[in-house]
Amino acid sequence: MFFAYSRRLRLTTGLVDRATYLPVAARAGTVSRPAVHPDGVLGYVQKVGDRPDSSQPVTYDSTADFAVGGFLLAGTELARLAG
């Protein structure tokens, strides 16, 4: 989600060409749809650790508070892009 947020932020601040990068930024968060549980919990989140394998495997039930922040930041920038 933080990658989606950064792509969208670059567009809303005018750092990159809108015509070129808007399609990419619009698609950036679509992969997160299956990760949102019916009760609103965000899954498929890698846990905090000193190396990637310390939180493997990442599953539907893997979650962390920081991911919600990234999800909300990305959504906010998408709303700003929509006008």
WORAQUI-V493320 format. One record per backbone hydrogen bond with DSSP energy under -1.0 kcal/mol. CO is the residue of the C=O (numbers start at 1). NH is the residue of the N-H. If there is no record, write none. Layout:
BEGIN
co	nh
CO	NH
CO	NH
END
This chain:
BEGIN
co	nh
1	5
2	6
3	7
4	8
5	9
6	10
7	11
8	12
9	13
10	15
10	16
11	14
17	21
18	22
21	25
22	26
23	27
24	28
27	30
29	32
30	33
32	35
33	36
35	43
37	40
41	37
51	54
52	55
59	44
59	62
62	45
65	69
66	70
67	71
68	72
69	73
70	74
71	75
72	76
73	77
74	78
75	79
76	80
77	81
78	82
END
